[in-house]
Amino acid sequence: MNNKKKVFRRFIFLPVLFPVLTAAQNTYPAVEIINTNAKTHIRGLSAVNDNIVWVSGNNGMVGKSNNGGKNWKWITVKGFEKTDFRDIEAFDASTAIIMGIGEPAYLLKTTDGGDTWKVVYENKSKGMFLDAMDFSNPLHGIVIGDPVDGHFFIAQTTDGGDNWVEIAKENRPKADNGEAFFAASGTNVRFLFNQQIIMASGGLRSRLFVGSRSFSLPIIQGKETTGANSVAVFDTYKKGAGNRMIVVGGDFTADSINDKNCFYTTNAGKTWKQPSVPPHGYRSCVEFLSKSNIVSCGPTGVDYSIDGGKTWKLISTEGFHVCRFAKFGSSVFLAGSNGKIGRLVWKK
């Protein structure tokens, strides 16, 4: 197998498979609503494949579909009825990890489809607030959080989330005054193929961290409500992986303003370009579907680009917090407030 033809989407061993996009490479999709009846605001979304989809939200709720969103099983996690689960990582129909944001912060894991959950990490430290998770493969994962003692919080697992080890303070990035991560969609941390992580911060300062390096982003910043909310990478198996990245955000208190809300790079962050037609408002999530096709969403709608982020078209005014491409498949799902879940559909 020629590894140069492979692309990293979530798990590093996954080959590129874009059957939907091959048929509609230069066409814009529509958004189809597939659920609106759950009493939870969803920010966690993990699509294992075209059929198995998990979501998580506030009020201690988790949802799961085994048929591409046609039917949903809704679970209120016992003992965590008031917890806000802002991120979820699913591995199959039985196994998933959910992230409870803070004070205390929790990570819980299920291996029986959500019927029971085990606490695999707990942190009762004052000010503890978790923001996002990502996994490079079914064993190796990372969770990030807001600064503790002036340094961003990071913990990792090497056994599929059964145990988590906190990274020592001196090995974690130091945060500037007023700088933090947003717990908007679970997508401000991503693994690169070479196992480095990238993280996007916001607030009074907005930066992109790539491994041990960091650099300022040109995205709007300077207020606690501004900055980067999500980063996506089109990562390849060849040398130079991570060259093509995109960040979105804005000011979530002024969600209709599109000033400096999106930037992309094709040279690993050495230079950044602003779209000539940006996404139409604050955006909390962005996801590469191919080198050219990208989707982004926020409370004022869904935007789509067919030219690598240079221009964006508003394809729906339905608001969503998160959008995710299936790890093994071709489906794209979205989720947001009031249990709303959607998916992208292309006209045949």
C-alpha positions as CSV (number, residue, x, y, z in Angstrom):
1,M,0.0,0.0,0.0
2,N,1.3,3.5,-0.9
3,N,1.2,5.4,2.3
4,K,1.5,8.7,0.5
5,K,-2.0,8.3,-0.7
6,K,-3.4,8.1,2.9
7,V,-4.8,10.9,4.9
8,F,-5.2,11.3,8.7
9,R,-8.7,12.1,9.8
10,R,-8.9,11.0,13.3
11,F,-7.1,7.7,13.6
12,I,-3.7,7.5,12.0
13,F,-4.2,4.2,10.3
14,L,-7.3,5.3,8.4
15,P,-7.1,5.4,4.6
16,V,-8.8,8.2,2.7
17,L,-12.3,7.3,1.7
18,F,-14.5,10.1,0.4
19,P,-17.3,8.4,-1.6
20,V,-19.8,11.2,-1.1
21,L,-17.3,14.0,-1.9
22,T,-16.1,12.2,-5.0
23,A,-19.5,12.5,-6.5
24,A,-20.1,16.0,-5.3
25,Q,-16.6,17.5,-5.1
26,N,-17.6,21.0,-6.4
27,T,-21.2,21.1,-5.2
28,Y,-22.7,22.4,-1.9
29,P,-24.6,20.2,0.4
30,A,-27.8,20.9,2.4
31,V,-28.5,20.4,6.1
32,E,-31.1,17.8,7.0
33,I,-32.5,17.9,10.6
34,I,-32.7,14.4,12.0
35,N,-33.5,15.0,15.7
36,T,-35.0,17.8,17.8
37,N,-36.6,16.2,20.8
38,A,-33.9,15.8,23.5
39,K,-33.8,18.2,26.5
40,T,-30.0,18.9,26.3
41,H,-27.7,21.4,24.7
42,I,-25.2,19.3,22.7
43,R,-21.5,20.2,22.2
44,G,-20.0,16.7,22.2
45,L,-20.3,14.7,18.9
46,S,-18.4,11.6,17.8
47,A,-19.3,9.7,14.6
48,V,-17.7,6.2,14.5
49,N,-19.0,5.5,11.0
50,D,-22.0,6.2,8.9
51,N,-24.3,4.4,11.3
52,I,-22.8,4.7,14.9
53,V,-23.1,8.2,16.2
54,W,-22.7,9.4,19.8
55,V,-23.5,12.9,21.3
56,S,-23.2,14.4,24.7
57,G,-24.6,17.6,26.4
58,N,-25.7,19.2,29.6
59,N,-28.2,17.8,32.1
60,G,-26.0,14.7,32.2
61,M,-27.3,13.4,28.9
62,V,-25.8,11.2,26.2
63,G,-27.4,10.1,23.0
64,K,-26.5,7.2,20.6
65,S,-27.8,6.1,17.3
66,N,-26.9,2.8,15.5
67,N,-28.6,3.6,12.3
68,G,-27.2,6.9,11.1
69,G,-29.5,9.1,13.2
70,K,-32.8,7.6,12.3
71,N,-33.4,6.5,15.9
72,W,-31.8,7.6,19.1
73,K,-31.3,6.1,22.6
74,W,-31.1,8.9,25.2
75,I,-29.3,8.3,28.5
76,T,-29.1,10.4,31.6
77,V,-25.9,9.3,33.4
78,K,-26.9,8.2,36.9
79,G,-25.3,10.4,39.6
80,F,-24.3,13.1,37.0
81,E,-27.7,14.6,36.2
82,K,-26.4,18.1,36.5
83,T,-23.1,17.6,34.7
84,D,-22.3,19.3,31.4
85,F,-20.6,16.7,29.1
86,R,-19.0,19.0,26.6
87,D,-17.1,16.4,24.6
88,I,-17.3,12.7,23.8
89,E,-15.0,10.2,22.1
90,A,-16.7,7.0,20.8
91,F,-14.9,3.9,19.5
92,D,-17.8,1.6,18.6
93,A,-21.4,0.9,19.5
94,S,-20.4,-0.1,23.0
95,T,-17.4,2.0,24.0
96,A,-17.2,5.8,24.6
97,I,-15.7,8.3,26.9
98,I,-17.4,11.5,28.0
99,M,-15.9,14.7,29.5
100,G,-17.6,16.6,32.4
101,I,-16.2,20.1,32.3
102,G,-15.6,21.2,35.9
103,E,-15.6,21.7,39.6
104,P,-15.2,18.8,39.8
105,A,-14.1,17.6,36.4
106,Y,-14.8,14.1,35.3
107,L,-14.0,11.6,32.6
108,L,-16.4,8.6,32.4
109,K,-16.2,5.5,30.2
110,T,-18.8,3.0,29.1
111,T,-18.2,-0.4,27.6
112,D,-21.8,-1.6,27.4
113,G,-23.4,1.0,25.1
114,G,-24.1,3.6,27.8
115,D,-26.0,1.5,30.2
116,T,-23.3,1.9,32.9
117,W,-20.5,4.4,33.3
118,K,-17.2,4.2,35.2
119,V,-15.3,7.3,36.5
120,V,-11.8,7.0,35.0
121,Y,-10.6,10.5,36.0
122,E,-11.7,13.0,38.6
123,N,-10.3,16.3,39.6
124,K,-11.8,18.5,42.4
125,S,-9.2,21.3,42.2
126,K,-10.5,24.8,42.4
127,G,-10.9,26.4,39.0
128,M,-10.5,23.0,37.2
129,F,-12.3,23.2,33.8
130,L,-11.8,20.7,31.0
131,D,-12.3,21.9,27.4
132,A,-11.7,19.1,24.8
133,M,-10.4,15.6,24.0
134,D,-8.8,13.9,21.1
135,F,-7.5,10.4,20.3
136,S,-4.8,9.5,17.8
137,N,-5.8,5.8,18.0
138,P,-8.0,3.7,20.2
139,L,-5.4,3.7,23.0
140,H,-3.7,7.1,22.9
141,G,-5.7,10.1,23.9
142,I,-5.4,13.6,25.4
143,V,-7.6,16.0,27.3
144,I,-6.9,19.7,27.8
145,G,-8.2,22.3,30.2
146,D,-8.0,25.9,31.3
147,P,-4.8,27.1,33.1
148,V,-4.0,25.8,36.5
149,D,-1.3,27.7,38.3
150,G,-0.6,29.6,35.1
151,H,-0.1,26.6,32.9
152,F,-2.7,24.9,30.6
153,F,-3.9,21.6,32.0
154,I,-3.1,18.5,30.0
155,A,-3.6,14.8,30.8
156,Q,-3.1,11.8,28.6
157,T,-4.0,8.1,28.4
158,T,-2.2,5.2,26.7
159,D,-4.7,2.4,27.6
160,G,-7.9,3.6,25.9
161,G,-9.0,6.0,28.6
162,D,-9.0,3.5,31.5
163,N,-6.3,5.5,33.2
164,W,-5.2,9.2,32.8
165,V,-1.9,10.8,33.8
166,E,-1.5,14.5,34.3
167,I,1.4,16.1,32.5
168,A,3.8,17.9,34.9
169,K,3.4,21.6,35.2
170,E,6.8,22.4,33.8
171,N,6.0,20.4,30.6
172,R,2.7,22.2,30.0
173,P,2.4,25.5,28.0
174,K,2.3,28.6,30.1
175,A,-0.8,30.7,29.6
176,D,-0.8,34.5,29.1
177,N,-3.0,36.7,31.2
178,G,-6.6,36.2,30.1
179,E,-5.8,33.3,27.8
180,A,-7.8,30.1,27.9
181,F,-9.3,27.3,25.9
182,F,-13.0,27.3,24.8
183,A,-15.2,24.3,25.6
184,A,-17.3,25.0,22.5
185,S,-17.1,21.8,20.4
186,G,-14.3,19.6,21.6
187,T,-12.2,20.5,18.5
188,N,-9.6,23.0,19.7
189,V,-7.2,20.1,20.2
190,R,-6.1,17.7,17.4
191,F,-3.4,15.1,16.9
192,L,-1.1,15.3,13.9
193,F,0.1,12.1,12.2
194,N,3.5,12.5,13.8
195,Q,1.8,12.3,17.2
196,Q,2.3,16.0,17.9
197,I,-0.7,17.8,19.2
198,I,-2.1,21.2,18.1
199,M,-4.2,23.4,20.4
200,A,-5.9,26.7,19.7
201,S,-6.5,29.2,22.5
202,G,-8.6,32.3,22.8
203,G,-9.5,35.2,25.1
204,L,-7.2,38.2,25.6
205,R,-4.7,36.4,23.4
206,S,-5.3,33.7,20.8
207,R,-2.5,31.3,19.9
208,L,-1.8,28.0,18.1
209,F,0.3,25.5,19.9
210,V,2.1,22.9,17.7
211,G,4.1,20.5,19.8
212,S,6.5,22.6,21.9
213,R,6.1,25.7,19.8
214,S,3.4,28.4,19.8
215,F,2.7,31.5,17.7
216,S,0.0,34.2,17.7
217,L,-3.0,33.9,15.5
218,P,-4.4,36.8,13.5
219,I,-8.0,35.9,14.5
220,I,-10.0,38.5,16.5
221,Q,-8.9,38.6,20.1
222,G,-8.5,40.9,23.1
223,K,-11.7,40.1,25.0
224,E,-12.6,37.0,27.2
225,T,-15.2,36.1,24.6
226,T,-13.0,36.3,21.5
227,G,-10.4,34.1,19.8
228,A,-10.1,30.7,18.2
229,N,-12.7,28.1,19.1
230,S,-11.8,25.3,16.8
231,V,-8.8,24.1,14.7
232,A,-8.8,21.5,11.9
233,V,-5.9,20.0,10.0
234,F,-5.7,18.1,6.7
235,D,-2.8,15.9,7.7
236,T,-1.0,13.5,5.4
237,Y,1.4,10.6,5.8
238,K,4.1,12.2,3.8
239,K,6.8,14.5,5.1
240,G,5.5,18.0,5.9
241,A,2.4,16.7,7.6
242,G,0.2,19.4,9.2
243,N,0.9,22.1,6.6
244,R,-2.8,22.7,5.8
245,M,-4.7,24.0,8.9
246,I,-7.7,26.2,9.5
247,V,-9.0,28.0,12.6
248,V,-12.4,29.5,13.3
249,G,-13.9,31.5,16.1
250,G,-14.9,35.1,16.6
251,D,-16.8,36.7,19.5
252,F,-19.6,34.5,20.8
253,T,-21.3,37.5,22.4
254,A,-21.6,39.1,18.9
255,D,-22.3,35.9,16.9
256,S,-23.4,37.6,13.7
257,I,-20.2,39.5,13.1
258,N,-17.7,37.9,10.8
259,D,-14.7,40.2,11.4
260,K,-11.4,38.1,11.5
261,N,-13.3,34.9,12.4
262,C,-11.5,32.5,10.1
263,F,-7.9,32.0,8.9
264,Y,-6.1,29.2,7.0
265,T,-2.5,28.2,6.4
266,T,-0.9,26.0,3.8
267,N,2.6,26.2,5.2
268,A,2.2,24.9,8.8
269,G,1.4,28.3,10.2
270,K,4.3,30.3,8.9
271,T,1.8,32.6,7.2
272,W,-2.0,32.9,7.5
273,K,-4.6,34.0,5.0
274,Q,-8.1,35.4,5.6
275,P,-10.9,34.2,3.3
276,S,-12.2,36.7,0.8
277,V,-15.7,35.6,1.8
278,P,-15.5,34.4,5.5
279,P,-18.0,32.3,7.4
280,H,-21.1,34.2,8.2
281,G,-20.6,34.9,11.9
282,Y,-19.0,33.4,15.0
283,R,-18.1,29.8,14.4
284,S,-17.5,27.2,17.1
285,C,-16.4,24.3,15.0
286,V,-14.6,23.5,11.7
287,E,-13.9,20.2,10.0
288,F,-11.9,19.2,6.8
289,L,-13.8,16.7,4.6
290,S,-11.1,16.8,1.9
291,K,-8.3,19.1,0.9
292,S,-10.8,21.5,-0.6
293,N,-14.1,20.8,1.1
294,I,-14.5,22.2,4.6
295,V,-17.6,22.7,6.8
296,S,-18.0,25.1,9.7
297,C,-20.9,25.8,12.1
298,G,-22.0,28.1,14.8
299,P,-25.2,29.5,16.4
300,T,-26.2,31.5,13.3
301,G,-25.7,28.8,10.7
302,V,-23.6,26.4,8.7
303,D,-21.0,27.4,6.1
304,Y,-19.3,25.3,3.5
305,S,-16.1,25.9,1.4
306,I,-15.2,24.0,-1.8
307,D,-11.9,25.9,-2.3
308,G,-9.9,25.1,0.8
309,G,-11.3,27.9,2.9
310,K,-10.8,30.8,0.5
311,T,-14.5,31.5,0.2
312,W,-17.5,30.3,2.2
313,K,-21.2,29.9,1.4
314,L,-23.9,29.9,4.0
315,I,-25.8,26.7,3.3
316,S,-28.2,26.8,6.4
317,T,-29.3,29.3,9.0
318,E,-29.9,26.4,11.4
319,G,-27.6,26.9,14.4
320,F,-25.2,24.1,15.6
321,H,-22.3,24.0,18.0
322,V,-20.4,21.1,16.5
323,C,-19.9,19.2,13.2
324,R,-17.9,16.0,12.8
325,F,-16.9,13.8,9.8
326,A,-17.3,10.1,10.4
327,K,-14.0,8.4,11.4
328,F,-14.8,5.4,9.1
329,G,-17.2,6.5,6.5
330,S,-18.5,9.5,4.5
331,S,-21.2,11.0,6.7
332,V,-21.0,14.5,8.3
333,F,-23.2,15.1,11.4
334,L,-23.9,18.3,13.3
335,A,-25.4,18.9,16.8
336,G,-26.5,21.9,18.9
337,S,-28.9,23.3,21.4
338,N,-32.3,21.7,22.4
339,G,-31.2,18.3,21.2
340,K,-30.9,19.4,17.6
341,I,-28.9,17.0,15.4
342,G,-28.4,17.3,11.6
343,R,-26.4,15.8,8.8
344,L,-25.1,17.0,5.5
345,V,-26.8,15.7,2.3
346,W,-25.9,16.1,-1.3
347,K,-28.4,16.1,-4.1
348,K,-28.0,13.1,-6.4
